[in-house]
């Protein structure tokens, strides 16, 4: 939480709200696994030394990151209707939260079938009461996976050769940008098109190191 920004210039104290970088839940799972192939492992104990140099001794490591998205910003021109919430049970890129609101003339705007109004348009020259960010609606995020395949090769005269193949975002997970929170635009409450990923695509690199 933070309390370092005013909602209105004449406010006596800053508003208390979630930070822009808050991640309510973070779950990480990492580990190292020696593949069971080779003369010193479960499978292939009778293989030749030459075959063992190629097949044995491989190791896999991984890191899975699964976390909440950061808080979504609230619409600046709208105020929530007391006792309601804009959060919906099954958000989609085309309907991330309830956008149904009542304008200053009493008309319903941006209402999807089955939605009841949860906002009302704030008249001009009135003070804002809504925090800058939701505490219950988050921007999109998905689990990501990084993994490494590595092996150490023994060489004559005490030398060795290490090989590593590293993959960042191995599953090539696409994480979309935040939905639009501007009630004056046509894609209000939607993830804008084209839906490009804000997360980097799969990145693979190879590493070689010789010790002598």
N, C-alpha and C positions, 0 to 999 in steps of 0.2 A: 504494500500500500504506500501511497505518497500523499503529501498535502503541501504542495508547493506552487499551485496555480489557481488563479481566481476565475470564477465563472463570469463575474461582471466587474467592471473597473471600480465600482463603489463598494464592493463587498468588504466586510471587516476582517475576514480571514479566508485563506485558501480552502478549496473543497477537498475533502478526503475521498480518494478514489483509487482503483487499481493502477499500478504503473503500466506504462505502455509495453514493457518487456516481461510482464508477469507470466509465469507458466505454472498454473496451479498444480499440475501433476507432471512428474518426470519419472520415467521408468527406463533404466538402462540395463542391458544384459550383455555381458561380454565374456569371452572365454577363449581357451586354447585347447585344441584337440590334435593329438598325434595320430595320424592315419595308421591303421593296424597292418601295414604292409612292410615287409623287409625281413632280413635274417634275424634281427633282434626283436621282432614283433610277432603278433599272433598269426598272420598269414604270410607264407613265403619263407619260412625258416630254412628251407632247403635250397633256395634259389642261389645262383652263382654270385660271386662277388661283383662281377660286372653288371648283372641285372639288378643287384641290390643298390648299386650306385645310382641307377636310374629310377627305380621304383620305390626303394625303401627310404625311410626317414623324412617323409613329407609331413608338414604340419599346417593346420588350418586355424586361424584365429578370426574372431568376429566381434562386432559391436552393434547391437540393436538399440536404437533410440526411439522411444515412444513418449510423446509429451503433448500437453494441451497447447492449443493455439494461443496467441496473445489476445488480450481483450480487444473487441471491436469498438471503434469509435461510434458515438451516438449521433443521430441526425441533429444538426445545429439549429434547424428552424422548427423543430417539433418538441413538444413536451409530452411525457407519458401520462395517460389517463390513470389516476390513482386506482390501485387494486388490480392492474393488468400487467401483463408481461409480453414483450415482443418475441420471446423465445418460442420456437416451434419444435415439435418432437422429431420431425424428419426433414431437416434442412437440405435443400438441393442448390446447385449453383444458380438456378433461376429463381429461387425463393428461399433466401437464407434466413430471413426473419420476417415477422408479421409487419407489413408496411402500411396496413390500413389505418388511415387517419381522417380526422374531421377538420376541414379547413375553416377559416374564420367566418365563412358564410353558412356553416352547418352542413356542407356537402361532404359525402364520403369520397375519399380519393385513394387510389392504388390498393384497392381491396381485392384479394383473391377469393375465389369461391369458398364459402365456409368461414372466412375470416371476419372477426368482429373488430371494430376500431380499438386500437391500443394507444393511439397518439392523437394529439390535437395540435393544430398549427398555432404557434405562438404569435400573437399580434405584434405588430411593430411597436418599438419603444417600450417593451416590457422586459423585465429581468429574466434571465435564464436561470432555471432551477435544476436542469438535468446535468449530471456529471459528464465529463468529456468522453468517458468510456463505459461500456456495459460491464457489469460484474458477472453476468450469466451467459453472454453470447461471445463466442470466440471466432477468430479468423480460421480458415481451413489449415489443418495440419495432418500429416500422416506418418506412420512409422517409417524409419529409414534404416538401412543396413549397409555397413562397411565390412569388408572381409579381406583377408590376406592368405595367400598360399605361399609357403616358404620351404626351403630345403638347404641344408648345409652339406657340401661335398668335400670329403677329405682328399687331399692331394699329397703327393710325395714330399719328403723333407719337411714335414710339419706344416705345410701350407694348407689353406682351405679356401673354398669358394662358396659364397652365400648367394642365393637367388631368392627374390621376393616378387610376387605378383600381387599388387594391391588394387582393390576396386572400391571406390567411394561412390555411395548411392548405387550399390550393386543391382538393386531391383529397378533402377531407373524410375523411381517414384516421382510423379508430378504433383507439386503442391501449388495450388492456385493462389492468386492474389486475393486480397480482402474484397468483400462485396461493397458496392457503392452505397454510401449513406447520405447522399445528397437527394433530398425529397423533391427537388426541382428538376431532376433528370429522369429520362425515360427508363434507365436501368436501375432505378432505386431498388435496393434490396437484392440485386443480382450481382454475380461475379461478371465483370464486363467482358465482352467479346472483343478480340479473340482471347480465349482463355489460355494465356501463356503461364508456364510454371515459373515461380519466383525462386525455386530451388534448383541448384545446378544439376545437369544431367549426369548419367553414369560417366565416371572418370576412371580410367584404368592406367596404371603406370607400372613399369618393370624396373627392378633394381638389381644391380650386380655389384658384388664387392669381393675383392681378392685380398686375402691376408697372407703375408709372406715375411 
